[in-house]
Amino acid sequence: MKNVAVIGVVLLILGFMSLVVPVPHSENHGVKVGDTRIGVQTQSSEKLPPAVGIVLLVGGVMALVVGARKS
């Protein structure tokens, strides 16, 4: 397999994963007074915008087409 084709397959996998798998995100909010610290940790999972997945998928298809033309 050519290098461009491998890159195309990787981009296709990443594009599909970005549409399906949410990305975990956590934030720490807190106040420190003297030696005492009071805090709250929030966690959420959000998917990437669909445009990111579409761009990755299109890039993967284009890389596969370019890789197939060179061979």
LINLINZI-V646578 format. One record per run of one state. SS is the DSSP state (hx for helix, st for strand, lp for the rest). FROM is the first residue (numbers start at 1). TO is the last residue. Records with the same first field share a line. If there is no record, write none. Layout:
SS=FROM-TO ; FROM-TO
This chain:
lp=1-2 ; 21-22 ; 34-35 ; 47-49 ; 71-71
hx=3-20 ; 50-70
st=23-33 ; 36-46
